Amino acid sequence: MKKYSILTAILIGTAPLFAETNALIEVKLFKDWVIKGECDFGTLAIKNTGTSPILLAKDAFDFSSDQLYVRSFPDKRAGSIDTMIEDGYQMVFVFDGDDKLFSLPPGETHVYEGRKFLFPIRAPFSETMRFIVSIYLGKGFWLDSEPLTVKGVVPDAEEYVATIGEASFPCHLVTVTYKNERWLYVKTLPNEQLRSAGGSYYSICPISLTNKIRVEPHEGKGRLYKIWDGDKSMIYRDGQTVIVEGADEHNVLGKWTRERKQRAEADNAEVRRKKTEQ
């Protein structure tokens, strides 16, 4: 398999909630280009660089639904409080109880596992696309990143691989080739019940440039599929667009998360040790 692009951005955000509430937001992109209709962007780690604890969702789904926002840059929010955003935050994290939040202490880092995060609002497609990553802390306060840039590209080729998913909501697995990279995607199809026009793309993993890709249901479980890239296999979980078992060359999300979490745990232990000594 040929090398593929990896882009890591260390982004600094500040919020007016407290004088020293800030964080380093480390955004991991596994390629520096997107195709039209692509909806996911990567994953992230958050380091509390301020002096006040930061309240974050324990669950990655709750975090992506009610705290994480990705917007085109320049941002049109201009510091205003979006009522729907605040209502969603209150519903999940206030009305449902504090058990859905945890406090990230100053100096420590948190890594979310098992999920690629999405563009909640689809950015206008262009050759150069800039966006910011924002974390909502409630009552109109945000941690905003510096702008991040990716390329909007027209792929060299798109090839159908298989149809997967539920009978009521089938999707296509397709391969997309751009220059010296080839990626496996899920492509949504038109759905009258969901009033969806289809054509949204969700990246799964990098694959070889030339091997035939084969797919079959895994162990009779409708949400798992076994995928072969030549003679190398992986297990894919439908609905989450993640590889749950496979070599690191395919499971790039899992590899990065595992290694980043190990570093975070070591760093956090050192931070706690120093605090104990003090």
C-alpha positions in Angstrom: 0.0 0.0 0.0 1.3 3.4 -0.9 1.6 6.2 1.6 -1.4 8.5 2.1 -1.6 12.0 3.4 -1.8 12.7 7.1 -2.5 16.1 8.5 -2.4 17.0 12.2 -3.3 20.4 13.4 -2.7 21.7 16.9 -5.4 24.3 17.4 -5.7 26.8 20.2 -9.1 28.0 21.4 -10.2 30.4 24.1 -13.5 31.1 25.7 -14.8 34.0 27.9 -16.4 31.7 30.5 -13.4 32.2 32.8 -10.3 34.3 32.4 -8.2 31.2 31.9 -10.4 28.6 30.2 -8.6 27.5 27.1 -7.4 24.3 25.4 -5.3 22.7 22.8 -7.5 21.0 20.3 -5.5 18.4 18.3 -7.4 17.6 15.1 -6.4 14.5 13.2 -7.2 14.3 9.5 -6.1 11.1 7.7 -6.0 12.9 4.4 -5.8 16.5 3.3 -8.5 16.4 0.6 -12.3 15.8 0.5 -14.7 15.0 -2.4 -18.0 16.7 -2.9 -20.6 15.3 -0.5 -18.0 14.1 2.0 -19.3 14.5 5.6 -16.7 13.3 8.1 -13.4 14.9 8.9 -11.4 12.9 11.4 -11.0 12.8 15.1 -9.4 14.8 17.9 -7.8 15.1 21.3 -8.4 17.9 23.8 -5.8 19.2 26.3 -6.9 21.6 29.0 -4.3 24.3 29.0 -6.1 26.6 31.4 -6.5 26.8 35.1 -10.2 25.9 35.3 -11.7 22.4 34.7 -13.6 21.9 31.4 -16.8 19.9 31.3 -17.0 17.5 28.4 -19.4 14.7 27.4 -18.3 11.3 28.5 -19.8 9.6 25.4 -18.4 10.4 21.9 -21.9 10.4 20.4 -23.2 13.0 22.9 -20.1 15.0 22.4 -20.4 15.1 18.6 -24.2 15.8 18.8 -24.3 18.5 21.4 -20.8 19.9 22.1 -18.8 19.6 18.8 -19.5 22.0 15.9 -17.6 22.4 12.7 -18.2 25.5 10.6 -17.0 27.1 7.5 -14.5 29.9 8.0 -15.0 32.8 8.4 -17.5 31.9 11.1 -20.9 33.7 10.9 -21.7 33.0 14.6 -19.9 36.1 15.8 -20.3 35.1 19.4 -24.1 34.9 19.5 -26.0 32.2 21.4 -27.8 29.8 19.1 -31.1 28.9 20.9 -31.2 25.4 19.3 -27.6 24.7 20.3 -28.2 25.8 23.9 -31.5 23.8 24.1 -29.7 20.7 22.9 -27.0 21.2 25.4 -29.5 21.7 28.3 -31.6 18.7 27.3 -28.7 16.3 27.2 -26.3 17.6 29.9 -28.6 19.4 32.4 -32.0 17.8 32.3 -30.6 14.3 31.9 -28.2 14.7 34.8 -24.5 15.3 35.4 -23.6 11.7 34.8 -23.2 12.4 31.1 -20.4 14.9 31.7 -16.9 14.6 33.2 -14.5 17.3 34.3 -11.2 17.5 32.4 -8.7 18.9 34.9 -6.1 21.5 34.0 -3.1 20.1 32.3 -4.8 16.8 31.3 -5.7 15.4 27.8 -8.8 13.5 26.7 -9.0 11.4 23.6 -12.4 10.3 22.2 -12.5 6.7 20.9 -14.2 4.7 18.2 -15.8 7.6 16.2 -15.0 9.9 13.4 -16.6 13.2 13.8 -18.8 14.8 11.1 -19.5 18.2 9.5 -22.8 19.1 11.2 -23.4 21.8 8.7 -22.1 20.9 5.2 -19.5 23.4 4.0 -19.8 24.9 0.5 -17.6 22.8 -1.7 -14.6 24.5 -3.3 -11.0 23.9 -4.2 -9.8 25.4 -0.9 -12.1 24.7 2.1 -11.4 26.3 5.5 -13.2 25.4 8.7 -13.0 25.8 12.4 -13.7 23.3 15.2 -15.7 24.5 18.1 -16.5 23.0 21.5 -19.6 24.3 23.2 -19.5 24.7 27.0 -23.0 26.0 27.6 -24.6 29.4 28.0 -23.1 30.8 24.9 -19.4 30.0 25.6 -17.1 28.3 23.1 -13.6 27.0 22.6 -12.9 27.9 19.0 -10.0 26.6 17.0 -7.8 28.4 14.5 -8.8 27.7 10.8 -8.0 24.4 9.3 -7.7 24.0 5.5 -8.4 21.0 3.2 -8.6 20.7 -0.6 -11.9 20.0 -2.4 -11.0 17.7 -5.3 -12.6 15.8 -8.1 -11.6 12.1 -7.8 -9.8 10.4 -10.6 -12.2 7.4 -10.3 -15.1 6.0 -8.4 -16.0 2.3 -8.5 -18.9 0.4 -7.0 -18.0 -2.5 -4.7 -21.2 -3.7 -2.9 -24.6 -2.8 -1.5 -24.8 -3.0 2.3 -27.1 -1.8 5.1 -30.7 -2.4 6.0 -33.3 -3.1 3.3 -35.0 0.1 4.2 -31.9 2.2 4.0 -29.3 0.5 1.7 -25.9 2.2 0.9 -23.2 1.5 -1.6 -19.6 0.7 -0.7 -17.4 2.5 -3.3 -13.7 3.0 -3.9 -12.5 6.6 -4.6 -9.1 7.1 -6.2 -7.3 10.5 -6.1 -3.7 10.7 -7.4 -1.7 8.0 -5.5 -4.4 7.3 -2.9 -7.4 5.0 -2.9 -10.0 5.1 -0.2 -13.1 3.0 0.7 -16.3 5.0 1.3 -19.9 4.5 2.1 -22.2 6.4 -0.3 -25.8 7.1 0.7 -28.7 6.5 -1.7 -31.9 8.4 -2.2 -34.5 7.6 0.5 -38.1 8.8 0.2 -38.9 8.0 3.9 -36.0 10.1 5.1 -36.5 12.7 2.4 -32.8 12.2 1.5 -31.5 12.9 -1.9 -28.5 10.6 -1.3 -25.0 11.3 -2.5 -23.4 11.8 0.9 -19.9 10.1 1.3 -18.4 8.8 4.5 -14.7 7.7 4.4 -13.9 4.3 5.9 -10.2 3.6 5.3 -7.3 3.7 2.9 -6.9 0.7 0.6 -4.4 -0.5 -2.0 -4.3 1.2 -5.4 -4.8 -2.0 -7.4 -6.3 -4.9 -5.3 -9.8 -6.1 -5.8 -12.1 -5.3 -2.9 -14.5 -8.0 -1.8 -17.2 -7.8 0.8 -19.5 -10.2 2.7 -21.7 -10.2 5.8 -19.6 -11.2 8.9 -20.8 -14.1 11.0 -24.5 -13.5 10.1 -24.6 -10.1 11.9 -26.3 -7.5 9.7 -24.2 -4.6 11.0 -20.8 -6.2 10.5 -19.0 -6.9 7.2 -15.8 -8.6 6.3 -13.8 -6.8 3.7 -10.8 -8.1 1.8 -8.2 -5.8 0.3 -6.4 -8.5 -1.8 -5.5 -11.2 0.8 -5.8 -8.8 3.8 -9.1 -8.7 5.6 -10.8 -6.3 8.0 -14.1 -6.1 9.9 -16.3 -3.1 9.2 -19.1 -1.9 11.4 -21.9 -0.4 9.4 -23.6 2.8 10.7 -20.4 4.0 12.4 -18.2 3.9 9.4 -15.3 2.4 11.4 -13.0 -0.6 11.1 -13.3 -2.6 14.3 -10.7 -5.2 13.4 -7.9 -5.0 10.9 -4.2 -4.1 10.3 -3.0 -0.6 11.1 -2.6 0.2 7.5 -6.4 0.0 7.1 -7.5 0.8 10.6 -5.9 4.3 10.7 -8.5 5.7 13.1 -7.9 2.8 15.6 -4.1 3.1 15.3 -4.0 6.8 15.9 -6.5 6.6 18.8 -4.6 3.8 20.5 -1.2 5.5 20.3 -2.6 9.0 21.2 -4.5 7.6 24.2 -1.3 5.9 25.4 0.6 9.2 25.3 -2.3 11.0 26.9 -2.5 8.5 29.8 1.3 8.8 30.4 1.1 12.6 30.3 -1.9 12.7 32.6 -0.2 10.5 35.1 2.8 12.8 35.1 0.5 15.8 35.6 -1.2 14.1 38.6 2.2 13.1 40.1 3.4 16.7 40.0 0.2 18.0 41.6 0.5 15.4 44.4 4.0 16.5 45.1 2.9 20.1 45.2 
